[in-house]
Amino acid sequence: MIVVADTSVILNLCCVRQAELLPQLFHEVVIPHEVADEFRRLTVISPRFSGLALPAWLRQQSCSRVPDQLRAERLDPGETAALALALEIRANAVLIDERRDMKWLGNLA
């Protein structure tokens, strides 16, 4: 199973030292470069996340295109890129904490 993760999922699992759960549960975990950038930025500006590092087993990949409907949702760059990448690589799941109703997302696949 291939999943795409958003920043908060990776960051918070790293914070509680449980990030290794992800490769145990999923075949591959992919993040867009925007998520990696946001992760690194938050480890610098937030004392809560100071000293955390991205796990080496994460695969980083850029998405080539963000669908217009997804841009219209006005999500943060990491969430937008994670959803766009998941659609592009046909991931089995997306690990994200967004609480909006995005039922239309299934129509993009």
The first five atom37 places (N, CA, C, CB, O) and aatype in JSON, in Angstrom:
{
  "aatype": [12, 9, 19, 19, 0, 3, 16, 15, 19, 9, 10, 2, 10, 4, 4, 19, 1, 5, 0, 6, 10, 10, 14, 5, 10, 13, 8, 6, 19, 19, 9, 14, 8, 6, 19, 0, 3, 6, 13, 1, 1, 10, 16, 19, 9, 15, 14, 1, 13, 15, 7, 10, 0, 10, 14, 0, 17, 10, 1, 5, 5, 15, 4, 15, 1, 19, 14, 3, 5, 10, 1, 0, 6, 1, 10, 3, 14, 7, 6, 16, 0, 0, 10, 0, 10, 0, 10, 6, 9, 1, 0, 2, 0, 19, 10, 9, 3, 6, 1, 1, 3, 12, 11, 17, 10, 7, 2, 10, 0],
  "atom_mask": [
    [1, 1, 1, 1, 1],
    [1, 1, 1, 1, 1],
    [1, 1, 1, 1, 1],
    [1, 1, 1, 1, 1],
    [1, 1, 1, 1, 1],
    [1, 1, 1, 1, 1],
    [1, 1, 1, 1, 1],
    [1, 1, 1, 1, 1],
    [1, 1, 1, 1, 1],
    [1, 1, 1, 1, 1],
    [1, 1, 1, 1, 1],
    [1, 1, 1, 1, 1],
    [1, 1, 1, 1, 1],
    [1, 1, 1, 1, 1],
    [1, 1, 1, 1, 1],
    [1, 1, 1, 1, 1],
    [1, 1, 1, 1, 1],
    [1, 1, 1, 1, 1],
    [1, 1, 1, 1, 1],
    [1, 1, 1, 1, 1],
    [1, 1, 1, 1, 1],
    [1, 1, 1, 1, 1],
    [1, 1, 1, 1, 1],
    [1, 1, 1, 1, 1],
    [1, 1, 1, 1, 1],
    [1, 1, 1, 1, 1],
    [1, 1, 1, 1, 1],
    [1, 1, 1, 1, 1],
    [1, 1, 1, 1, 1],
    [1, 1, 1, 1, 1],
    [1, 1, 1, 1, 1],
    [1, 1, 1, 1, 1],
    [1, 1, 1, 1, 1],
    [1, 1, 1, 1, 1],
    [1, 1, 1, 1, 1],
    [1, 1, 1, 1, 1],
    [1, 1, 1, 1, 1],
    [1, 1, 1, 1, 1],
    [1, 1, 1, 1, 1],
    [1, 1, 1, 1, 1],
    [1, 1, 1, 1, 1],
    [1, 1, 1, 1, 1],
    [1, 1, 1, 1, 1],
    [1, 1, 1, 1, 1],
    [1, 1, 1, 1, 1],
    [1, 1, 1, 1, 1],
    [1, 1, 1, 1, 1],
    [1, 1, 1, 1, 1],
    [1, 1, 1, 1, 1],
    [1, 1, 1, 1, 1],
    [1, 1, 1, 0, 1],
    [1, 1, 1, 1, 1],
    [1, 1, 1, 1, 1],
    [1, 1, 1, 1, 1],
    [1, 1, 1, 1, 1],
    [1, 1, 1, 1, 1],
    [1, 1, 1, 1, 1],
    [1, 1, 1, 1, 1],
    [1, 1, 1, 1, 1],
    [1, 1, 1, 1, 1],
    [1, 1, 1, 1, 1],
    [1, 1, 1, 1, 1],
    [1, 1, 1, 1, 1],
    [1, 1, 1, 1, 1],
    [1, 1, 1, 1, 1],
    [1, 1, 1, 1, 1],
    [1, 1, 1, 1, 1],
    [1, 1, 1, 1, 1],
    [1, 1, 1, 1, 1],
    [1, 1, 1, 1, 1],
    [1, 1, 1, 1, 1],
    [1, 1, 1, 1, 1],
    [1, 1, 1, 1, 1],
    [1, 1, 1, 1, 1],
    [1, 1, 1, 1, 1],
    [1, 1, 1, 1, 1],
    [1, 1, 1, 1, 1],
    [1, 1, 1, 0, 1],
    [1, 1, 1, 1, 1],
    [1, 1, 1, 1, 1],
    [1, 1, 1, 1, 1],
    [1, 1, 1, 1, 1],
    [1, 1, 1, 1, 1],
    [1, 1, 1, 1, 1],
    [1, 1, 1, 1, 1],
    [1, 1, 1, 1, 1],
    [1, 1, 1, 1, 1],
    [1, 1, 1, 1, 1],
    [1, 1, 1, 1, 1],
    [1, 1, 1, 1, 1],
    [1, 1, 1, 1, 1],
    [1, 1, 1, 1, 1],
    [1, 1, 1, 1, 1],
    [1, 1, 1, 1, 1],
    [1, 1, 1, 1, 1],
    [1, 1, 1, 1, 1],
    [1, 1, 1, 1, 1],
    [1, 1, 1, 1, 1],
    [1, 1, 1, 1, 1],
    [1, 1, 1, 1, 1],
    [1, 1, 1, 1, 1],
    [1, 1, 1, 1, 1],
    [1, 1, 1, 1, 1],
    [1, 1, 1, 1, 1],
    [1, 1, 1, 1, 1],
    [1, 1, 1, 0, 1],
    [1, 1, 1, 1, 1],
    [1, 1, 1, 1, 1],
    [1, 1, 1, 1, 1]
  ],
  "atom_positions": [
    [[0.84, -1.18, 0.0], [0.0, 0.0, 0.0], [0.88, 1.24, 0.0], [-0.95, 0.0, 1.21], [1.8, 1.36, 0.8]],
    [[0.58, 2.15, -0.9], [1.31, 3.42, -0.98], [0.42, 4.53, -0.45], [1.77, 3.72, -2.44], [-0.72, 4.68, -0.87]],
    [[0.97, 5.31, 0.49], [0.22, 6.43, 1.06], [1.03, 7.71, 0.91], [-0.12, 6.17, 2.55], [2.26, 7.69, 0.87]],
    [[0.32, 8.82, 0.82], [0.93, 10.14, 0.81], [0.57, 10.8, 2.13], [0.45, 11.01, -0.44], [-0.58, 10.73, 2.56]],
    [[1.54, 11.43, 2.77], [1.31, 12.03, 4.09], [1.47, 13.55, 4.04], [2.27, 11.45, 5.12], [2.25, 14.09, 3.27]],
    [[0.7, 14.19, 4.88], [0.79, 15.62, 5.1], [1.77, 15.88, 6.24], [-0.62, 16.23, 5.41], [2.16, 14.96, 6.96]],
    [[2.16, 17.12, 6.4], [3.17, 17.5, 7.4], [2.77, 17.12, 8.81], [3.41, 18.98, 7.33], [3.57, 16.52, 9.54]],
    [[1.57, 17.46, 9.21], [1.19, 17.26, 10.61], [1.25, 15.8, 11.03], [-0.21, 17.8, 10.84], [1.6, 15.5, 12.18]],
    [[0.91, 14.89, 10.14], [0.96, 13.47, 10.46], [2.39, 13.05, 10.78], [0.4, 12.62, 9.3], [2.65, 12.44, 11.81]],
    [[3.31, 13.38, 9.89], [4.72, 13.03, 10.08], [5.29, 13.75, 11.3], [5.54, 13.37, 8.82], [5.95, 13.13, 12.14]],
    [[5.05, 15.04, 11.39], [5.61, 15.85, 12.46], [5.17, 15.37, 13.84], [5.2, 17.31, 12.28], [5.98, 15.22, 14.75]],
    [[3.87, 15.12, 13.98], [3.37, 14.71, 15.29], [3.8, 13.28, 15.66], [1.87, 14.81, 15.31], [4.04, 13.0, 16.83]],
    [[3.89, 12.39, 14.69], [4.4, 11.05, 15.0], [5.88, 11.12, 15.39], [4.2, 10.11, 13.78], [6.31, 10.39, 16.28]],
    [[6.64, 11.96, 14.73], [8.04, 12.14, 15.11], [8.14, 12.72, 16.52], [8.77, 13.07, 14.11], [9.01, 12.33, 17.31]],
    [[7.26, 13.63, 16.83], [7.26, 14.29, 18.14], [7.05, 13.28, 19.28], [6.16, 15.36, 18.19], [7.65, 13.42, 20.35]],
    [[6.22, 12.29, 19.06], [5.96, 11.29, 20.1], [6.78, 10.01, 19.86], [4.46, 10.95, 20.15], [6.52, 8.97, 20.47]],
    [[7.76, 10.11, 18.98], [8.68, 9.01, 18.68], [7.97, 7.74, 18.2], [9.51, 8.69, 19.9], [8.32, 6.63, 18.6]],
    [[6.97, 7.95, 17.34], [6.22, 6.81, 16.8], [6.17, 6.81, 15.27], [4.81, 6.83, 17.35], [5.33, 6.12, 14.69]],
    [[7.04, 7.55, 14.62], [7.03, 7.63, 13.16], [7.26, 6.27, 12.52], [8.08, 8.62, 12.69], [6.79, 6.03, 11.4]],
    [[7.96, 5.38, 13.19], [8.25, 4.06, 12.62], [7.0, 3.2, 12.46], [9.25, 3.33, 13.5], [7.05, 2.14, 11.84]],
    [[5.88, 3.66, 13.0], [4.62, 2.95, 12.78], [4.24, 2.96, 11.3], [3.49, 3.57, 13.62], [3.68, 2.0, 10.78]],
    [[4.54, 4.06, 10.63], [4.1, 4.2, 9.24], [4.71, 3.15, 8.3], [4.46, 5.58, 8.74], [3.95, 2.52, 7.57]],
    [[6.02, 2.94, 8.29], [6.53, 1.9, 7.39], [6.14, 0.49, 7.83], [8.04, 1.99, 7.31], [6.19, -0.44, 7.03]],
    [[5.74, 0.33, 9.07], [5.25, -0.97, 9.52], [3.84, -1.22, 9.0], [5.26, -1.05, 11.06], [3.45, -2.37, 8.76]],
    [[3.07, -0.15, 8.83], [1.69, -0.27, 8.38], [1.53, -0.21, 6.86], [0.87, 0.82, 8.99], [0.62, -0.82, 6.3]],
    [[2.43, 0.53, 6.21], [2.28, 0.78, 4.78], [3.55, 0.39, 4.03], [1.96, 2.25, 4.52], [4.65, 0.48, 4.57]],
    [[3.37, -0.06, 2.81], [4.5, -0.46, 1.97], [5.43, 0.72, 1.71], [4.0, -1.03, 0.64], [6.65, 0.59, 1.8]],
    [[4.84, 1.87, 1.38], [5.64, 3.05, 1.06], [4.9, 4.31, 1.49], [5.96, 3.1, -0.44], [3.69, 4.43, 1.3]],
    [[5.64, 5.25, 2.08], [5.08, 6.53, 2.49], [5.8, 7.61, 1.68], [5.23, 6.77, 4.05], [7.03, 7.71, 1.69]],
    [[5.01, 8.41, 0.98], [5.53, 9.44, 0.08], [5.07, 10.8, 0.58], [5.06, 9.2, -1.39], [3.95, 10.96, 1.05]],
    [[5.96, 11.78, 0.48], [5.58, 13.15, 0.8], [6.04, 14.07, -0.34], [6.21, 13.61, 2.18], [7.08, 13.82, -0.95]],
    [[5.26, 15.11, -0.62], [5.73, 16.1, -1.6], [6.8, 16.99, -0.96], [4.53, 16.97, -2.12], [6.91, 17.05, 0.27]],
    [[7.57, 17.66, -1.78], [8.64, 18.52, -1.28], [8.1, 19.64, -0.39], [9.42, 19.11, -2.44], [8.79, 20.08, 0.53]],
    [[6.87, 20.09, -0.65], [6.27, 21.14, 0.19], [6.11, 20.66, 1.63], [4.9, 21.56, -0.38], [6.26, 21.44, 2.57]],
    [[5.8, 19.4, 1.8], [5.66, 18.83, 3.15], [7.02, 18.78, 3.83], [5.02, 17.42, 3.1], [7.14, 19.12, 5.01]],
    [[8.04, 18.35, 3.11], [9.39, 18.31, 3.68], [9.85, 19.71, 4.08], [10.39, 17.7, 2.68], [10.43, 19.9, 5.15]],
    [[9.58, 20.7, 3.23], [9.96, 22.08, 3.53], [9.23, 22.6, 4.76], [9.68, 22.99, 2.34], [9.83, 23.23, 5.63]],
    [[7.93, 22.33, 4.84], [7.14, 22.77, 5.98], [7.62, 22.09, 7.27], [5.64, 22.48, 5.75], [7.71, 22.73, 8.31]],
    [[7.93, 20.81, 7.19], [8.45, 20.07, 8.34], [9.73, 20.74, 8.86], [8.73, 18.58, 7.96], [9.85, 21.03, 10.05]],
    [[10.67, 20.98, 7.96], [11.94, 21.6, 8.37], [11.73, 23.0, 8.94], [12.9, 21.67, 7.17], [12.36, 23.36, 9.94]],
    [[10.85, 23.77, 8.32], [10.57, 25.13, 8.81], [10.0, 25.09, 10.22], [9.6, 25.85, 7.86], [10.4, 25.88, 11.07]],
    [[9.08, 24.18, 10.46], [8.46, 24.1, 11.79], [9.44, 23.63, 12.86], [7.27, 23.16, 11.74], [9.32, 24.02, 14.02]],
    [[10.41, 22.8, 12.49], [11.4, 22.37, 13.48], [12.34, 23.51, 13.88], [12.22, 21.2, 12.94], [12.97, 23.46, 14.93]],
    [[12.41, 24.53, 13.03], [13.24, 25.69, 13.33], [12.48, 26.73, 14.14], [13.76, 26.32, 12.03], [13.03, 27.31, 15.07]],
    [[11.22, 26.97, 13.79], [10.48, 28.07, 14.43], [9.68, 27.66, 15.66], [9.55, 28.69, 13.43], [9.28, 28.52, 16.44]],
    [[9.42, 26.38, 15.85], [8.61, 25.94, 16.98], [9.44, 25.13, 17.98], [7.41, 25.11, 16.49], [9.97, 24.07, 17.63]],
    [[9.56, 25.61, 19.2], [10.32, 24.87, 20.2], [9.79, 23.44, 20.42], [10.3, 25.62, 21.52], [10.55, 22.53, 20.74]],
    [[8.5, 23.26, 20.24], [7.89, 21.93, 20.42], [8.5, 20.9, 19.47], [6.36, 22.01, 20.19], [8.63, 19.73, 19.83]],
    [[8.89, 21.33, 18.27], [9.41, 20.41, 17.26], [10.91, 20.52, 17.06], [8.71, 20.65, 15.96], [11.47, 19.89, 16.15]],
    [[11.57, 21.29, 17.88], [13.01, 21.48, 17.76], [13.75, 20.15, 17.86], [13.5, 22.44, 18.85], [13.47, 19.32, 18.73]],
    [[14.69, 19.95, 16.95], [15.51, 18.75, 16.98], [14.95, 17.56, 16.23], [0.0, 0.0, 0.0], [15.62, 16.54, 16.12]],
    [[13.73, 17.67, 15.72], [13.15, 16.56, 14.96], [13.72, 16.53, 13.55], [11.61, 16.66, 14.93], [14.07, 17.57, 12.99]],
    [[13.81, 15.34, 12.98], [14.3, 15.2, 11.61], [13.35, 14.3, 10.83], [15.74, 14.61, 11.6], [12.72, 13.4, 11.38]],
    [[13.27, 14.57, 9.53], [12.46, 13.72, 8.66], [13.03, 12.31, 8.65], [12.41, 14.3, 7.21], [14.24, 12.14, 8.51]],
    [[12.2, 11.31, 8.8], [12.7, 9.93, 8.72], [13.29, 9.64, 7.34], [11.57, 8.94, 9.02], [12.76, 10.07, 6.32]],
    [[14.39, 8.92, 7.33], [15.11, 8.61, 6.08], [14.3, 7.73, 5.14], [16.42, 7.95, 6.39], [14.54, 7.74, 3.93]],
    [[13.36, 6.96, 5.66], [12.59, 6.04, 4.83], [11.49, 6.74, 4.02], [11.97, 4.98, 5.69], [10.91, 6.12, 3.13]],
    [[11.2, 8.0, 4.31], [10.21, 8.73, 3.52], [10.72, 8.96, 2.1], [9.87, 10.09, 4.19], [11.88, 9.29, 1.91]],
    [[9.86, 8.78, 1.13], [10.22, 9.09, -0.25], [9.61, 10.45, -0.59], [9.71, 7.97, -1.25], [8.41, 10.66, -0.41]],
    [[10.44, 11.36, -1.07], [9.98, 12.68, -1.48], [9.8, 12.71, -2.99], [10.96, 13.78, -1.02], [10.63, 12.22, -3.74]],
    [[8.68, 13.31, -3.4], [8.38, 13.4, -4.82], [7.53, 14.64, -5.08], [7.65, 12.12, -5.32], [6.63, 14.95, -4.3]],
    [[7.82, 15.32, -6.16], [7.02, 16.48, -6.55], [5.82, 16.04, -7.36], [7.87, 17.49, -7.35], [5.86, 15.02, -8.06]],
    [[4.74, 16.81, -7.26], [3.6, 16.56, -8.14], [3.77, 17.47, -9.35], [2.22, 16.81, -7.4], [4.3, 18.58, -9.24]],
    [[3.31, 17.01, -10.49], [3.51, 17.79, -11.71], [2.39, 18.8, -11.94], [3.62, 16.88, -12.89], [2.57, 19.78, -12.66]],
    [[1.21, 18.55, -11.34], [0.07, 19.42, -11.6], [-0.89, 19.4, -10.41], [-0.65, 19.0, -12.89], [-1.14, 18.35, -9.82]],
    [[-1.41, 20.57, -10.07], [-2.44, 20.68, -9.02], [-3.76, 20.97, -9.7], [-2.08, 21.79, -7.95], [-3.89, 22.01, -10.36]],
    [[-4.75, 20.09, -9.57], [-6.06, 20.33, -10.2], [-6.69, 21.64, -9.7], [-7.01, 19.15, -9.91], [-6.55, 22.01, -8.54]],
    [[-7.39, 22.32, -10.6], [-8.02, 23.6, -10.27], [-8.99, 23.46, -9.09], [-8.76, 24.15, -11.47], [-9.04, 24.34, -8.23]],
    [[-9.76, 22.38, -9.06], [-10.7, 22.19, -7.95], [-9.96, 22.12, -6.61], [-11.52, 20.91, -8.16], [-10.48, 22.6, -5.6]],
    [[-8.8, 21.55, -6.61], [-8.02, 21.44, -5.38], [-7.46, 22.8, -4.97], [-6.87, 20.44, -5.57], [-7.44, 23.12, -3.78]],
    [[-7.03, 23.59, -5.92], [-6.56, 24.96, -5.63], [-7.67, 25.78, -4.99], [-6.06, 25.65, -6.91], [-7.42, 26.59, -4.1]],
    [[-8.89, 25.58, -5.44], [-10.04, 26.35, -4.95], [-10.34, 26.07, -3.48], [-11.26, 26.05, -5.79], [-11.03, 26.86, -2.84]],
    [[-9.85, 24.97, -2.95], [-10.11, 24.63, -1.55], [-9.37, 25.52, -0.57], [-9.74, 23.2, -1.29], [-9.73, 25.58, 0.61]],
    [[-8.33, 26.21, -1.03], [-7.55, 27.11, -0.18], [-6.96, 26.41, 1.04], [-8.42, 28.27, 0.27], [-7.04, 26.91, 2.16]],
    [[-6.38, 25.27, 0.8], [-5.66, 24.55, 1.83], [-4.25, 25.1, 1.92], [-5.64, 23.02, 1.53], [-3.84, 25.88, 1.06]],
    [[-3.51, 24.7, 2.94], [-2.13, 25.16, 2.99], [-1.31, 24.42, 1.93], [-1.52, 24.95, 4.4], [-1.76, 23.39, 1.42]],
    [[-0.14, 24.92, 1.58], [0.64, 24.33, 0.49], [0.96, 22.85, 0.67], [1.91, 25.09, 0.33], [0.96, 22.09, -0.29]],
    [[1.24, 22.44, 1.9], [1.54, 21.03, 2.15], [0.35, 20.13, 1.9], [0.0, 0.0, 0.0], [0.48, 19.07, 1.28]],
    [[-0.81, 20.53, 2.38], [-2.03, 19.74, 2.16], [-2.38, 19.68, 0.68], [-3.2, 20.33, 2.96], [-2.73, 18.62, 0.16]],
    [[-2.29, 20.83, 0.01], [-2.6, 20.87, -1.42], [-1.67, 19.95, -2.19], [-2.49, 22.3, -1.95], [-2.12, 19.16, -3.02]],
    [[-0.38, 20.05, -1.92], [0.6, 19.22, -2.64], [0.41, 17.74, -2.31], [2.03, 19.66, -2.29], [0.56, 16.89, -3.19]],
    [[0.09, 17.41, -1.06], [-0.12, 16.01, -0.69], [-1.32, 15.42, -1.43], [-0.32, 15.88, 0.84], [-1.24, 14.3, -1.94]],
    [[-2.4, 16.15, -1.48], [-3.59, 15.66, -2.19], [-3.33, 15.54, -3.69], [-4.78, 16.58, -1.94], [-3.73, 14.56, -4.31]],
    [[-2.67, 16.54, -4.26], [-2.36, 16.5, -5.7], [-1.44, 15.33, -6.02], [-1.71, 17.83, -6.14], [-1.65, 14.64, -7.02]],
    [[-0.44, 15.1, -5.18], [0.48, 13.99, -5.41], [-0.23, 12.65, -5.27], [1.66, 14.06, -4.44], [0.01, 11.73, -6.05]],
    [[-1.1, 12.55, -4.29], [-1.85, 11.3, -4.1], [-2.68, 10.97, -5.34], [-2.76, 11.39, -2.85], [-2.75, 9.82, -5.76]],
    [[-3.31, 11.98, -5.9], [-4.08, 11.77, -7.12], [-3.17, 11.36, -8.28], [-4.87, 13.04, -7.49], [-3.49, 10.46, -9.05]],
    [[-2.04, 12.04, -8.39], [-1.13, 11.81, -9.51], [-0.52, 10.4, -9.5], [-0.02, 12.84, -9.48], [-0.43, 9.76, -10.54]],
    [[-0.1, 9.94, -8.32], [0.54, 8.62, -8.26], [-0.46, 7.51, -7.94], [1.65, 8.63, -7.21], [-0.09, 6.34, -7.8]],
    [[-1.72, 7.9, -7.83], [-2.78, 6.94, -7.52], [-2.5, 6.18, -6.22], [-2.95, 5.95, -8.68], [-2.55, 4.96, -6.16]],
    [[-2.2, 6.97, -5.2], [-1.92, 6.41, -3.88], [-3.16, 5.7, -3.35], [-1.46, 7.5, -2.89], [-4.29, 6.03, -3.71]],
    [[-2.93, 4.74, -2.49], [-4.04, 4.0, -1.89], [-4.74, 4.8, -0.8], [-3.54, 2.7, -1.32], [-5.92, 4.58, -0.51]],
    [[-4.0, 5.75, -0.2], [-4.58, 6.54, 0.89], [-3.77, 7.82, 1.06], [-4.62, 5.72, 2.22], [-2.64, 7.95, 0.59]],
    [[-4.4, 8.76, 1.77], [-3.75, 10.01, 2.13], [-3.86, 10.16, 3.63], [-4.4, 11.24, 1.38], [-4.94, 10.01, 4.21]],
    [[-2.74, 10.46, 4.27], [-2.72, 10.7, 5.71], [-2.7, 12.21, 5.91], [-1.48, 10.01, 6.41], [-1.68, 12.87, 5.69]],
    [[-3.84, 12.75, 6.34], [-4.01, 14.2, 6.43], [-4.95, 14.49, 7.58], [-4.55, 14.8, 5.08], [-5.78, 13.66, 7.93]],
    [[-4.83, 15.66, 8.16], [-5.69, 16.01, 9.29], [-6.75, 17.04, 8.95], [-4.86, 16.5, 10.42], [-7.43, 17.53, 9.85]],
    [[-6.89, 17.39, 7.69], [-7.88, 18.38, 7.27], [-9.28, 17.86, 7.57], [-7.73, 18.72, 5.77], [-9.58, 16.69, 7.33]],
    [[-10.13, 18.73, 8.09], [-11.46, 18.31, 8.5], [-12.57, 18.8, 7.58], [-11.72, 18.8, 9.89], [-13.75, 18.59, 7.87]],
    [[-12.24, 19.45, 6.48], [-13.26, 19.93, 5.55], [-13.92, 18.77, 4.84], [-12.65, 20.9, 4.52], [-13.36, 17.68, 4.73]],
    [[-15.11, 19.03, 4.37], [-15.83, 18.05, 3.54], [-15.29, 18.16, 2.12], [-17.38, 18.28, 3.58], [-15.58, 19.13, 1.42]],
    [[-14.51, 17.17, 1.7], [-13.93, 17.19, 0.35], [-14.36, 15.96, -0.42], [-12.38, 17.27, 0.43], [-13.54, 15.28, -1.04]],
    [[-15.66, 15.66, -0.38], [-16.19, 14.5, -1.08], [-15.92, 14.56, -2.59], [-17.68, 14.38, -0.83], [-15.79, 13.52, -3.23]],
    [[-15.83, 15.76, -3.14], [-15.59, 15.94, -4.56], [-14.24, 15.36, -4.98], [-15.66, 17.41, -4.93], [-14.03, 15.08, -6.16]],
    [[-13.32, 15.19, -4.01], [-11.99, 14.72, -4.33], [-12.01, 13.39, -5.08], [-11.18, 14.6, -3.07], [-11.17, 13.15, -5.94]],
    [[-12.94, 12.54, -4.75], [-13.06, 11.25, -5.42], [-13.36, 11.41, -6.89], [0.0, 0.0, 0.0], [-13.05, 10.51, -7.68]],
    [[-13.95, 12.51, -7.29], [-14.28, 12.76, -8.68], [-13.06, 13.11, -9.54], [-15.29, 13.85, -8.77], [-13.14, 13.07, -10.76]],
    [[-11.95, 13.46, -8.91], [-10.76, 13.83, -9.64], [-9.94, 12.63, -10.07], [-9.92, 14.75, -8.81], [-9.15, 12.72, -11.01]],
    [[-10.11, 11.53, -9.4], [-9.28, 10.35, -9.67], [-9.59, 9.73, -11.02], [-9.46, 9.31, -8.57], [-8.97, 8.73, -11.39]]
  ]
}
